[in-house]
Amino acid sequence: MSASVLTAVAWPYANGPRHIGHVSGFGVPSDVFSRYMRMSGHRVLMVSGTDEHGTPIQVQAEKEGLTARELADKYNRVIASDLQGLGLSYDLFTRTTTGNHYQVVQDLFSALWKNGYVVPKTEMGAISPSTGRTLPDRYIEGTCPICGYEGARGDQCDNCGNQLDPSELINPRSKINGETPKFVETEHLFLDLSAFIDSLGSWMGTRSDWRPNVLKFSQNLIKDLRPRAITRDLDWGVPIPLDGWSDQPMKRFYVWFDAVIGYLSASVEWARRTGDPDAWKEFWTGDAQGYYFMGKDNIVFHSLIWPSLLLGQNGAGDKGGEPGRFGTLNLPTEVVSSEYLTMSGSKFSTSRGTVIYVGDFLKEFGPDALRYFISVAGPENQDTDFTWEEFVRRTNFELANEWGNLVNRSISMAHKNVGAIPKATALSPADHELLAQSKAAFDTVGAHLRRSRFKQASGEAMRVISLANKYLSDQEPWKLKDDLDRRDSVLHTALQVVQDANTLMTPFLPHSAQKIHEALGGTGVWAAQPEMTEVTDLDIPERSYPVLTGDYAGEQAKWESTPLEVGRPLQKPSPLFGKLDAKLGETGPEWAPIVTD
């Protein structure tokens, strides 16, 4: 029986719309993987939601004249709508401001506290002199005292990866207004990460098949782990269920702590909404596999901190203990981290105006062109620069000329000459060779997708498409007017490869895959799309919010070569991918950011 698979997708922060750099890290890779795993017969639970707590939400809310909750409500809908438009097949895309999430966070914390992995500690907290408000670690920048990097944050240095405290930074400054923060004594609860060094090291030693950029980076940090604050002085966050803390209005869990627990809380919420409150356990215990998708700036939270929380909850850290409410939970099978998608060598940045929002991109070009670009040219293993020229080239020459042309001319010729799937009377060696290559690609492409090697997988699928285009050019079925049996055999072979290639491309291009399925005479759903549904909070009935969900378990595409049904009527195809104006490659559409070196 196929193993159950948890696809845990990084939580987009709800302080604004997301840009294409974001979805190149957490969005498209996780969906390509999940669609393939479902097609291969696995039970998949793909979960995430908007991350809605912390000071950055409060800061943005003030800018827009909204309360923190109003801002979270606003961008939760914007982000969910964009992710739906991109076709991300979430079983549940929820949010971190639900009653269910609060309870799961508090229950997991209680297990950590009981097992001795949380300790109180006094530290120097950063305060804004002009507002009196606590400054979160990530809103303080300065020079790293370890490597000298000038853009280090107050929680960690993205250059060397070391964990930091804001007071350790050289020349610290507020990212909000540039002022020098004031440091005052404050008591907080700390996750004792040093109590997981041995258990994390042992577990990490079994992760030899991870992407090298994730594994080496994480292994180098284990020995230097130290206690890290999980609470903050603010009133927008999950309350702390501990005597002496729960009645303090300005003490809440730090946003990073509650956000990573969202993978579990979203799974629990999904189960409760199915009517089987224990259904989540299938994806978190036993032989289930868990794959976590994010950008590289989140590696530490998923490869070290989240496994530490799970070990502590399980009572399996260096101090031992007993499993908490959730029993013994699985640690990640793999942390699938992408590098940065850049523009002119710089990270996408809303503050600098170097940003292409997902919603704008979808309105102009649709979802599959973006999904394809991210899959074949995205930052899978190294930072990748987005250029309009490369986007136009990939769309025109690969999607339109190669794939779209193969589909259109194969189906058009069969529709014009036969009106249905033609019969193959006798196959030639060339026919057999192409069909063999097409069938063999299922194993090759599938092996790459199981390892989240999306560039290699899409490249192999496109190789089959190129072979089929060459085959048609070599066989010239339009000239076989005096040998109809041969003509029909060629057309049948070409259409069979179109069917196979459409299956191979479905995880990457689910929207066009549905159209091709219908053009080949197919009926029903080939590649299900997510739906946005308004729901009532399970624990706070007066609140409602949208979620993304969908039925992905019905009769849909399977990861196999399915023989075509001879005589099935064909529709006259319409172009799948419109060619883009080459001039677009110079500057992009009017709304695109103007980037100068």
PyMOL commands that set and color helices and strands:
alter all, ss='L'
color gray80, all
select helices_A, chain A and resi 20-25+28-39+55-64+68-85+99-114+137-139+166-168+193-204+212-222+255-260+262-274+279-283+296-314+358-365+367-377+388-417+429-450+454-475+477-479+484-505+510-519+584-587
alter helices_A, ss='H'
color red, helices_A
select strands_A, chain A and resi 5-9+44-50+92-95+118-127+140-143+152-153+170-174+182-191+228-229+231-232+252-253+289-295+334-338+341-343+346-347+384-385+531-536+544-549
alter strands_A, ss='S'
color yellow, strands_A
deselect
rebuild
show_as cartoon
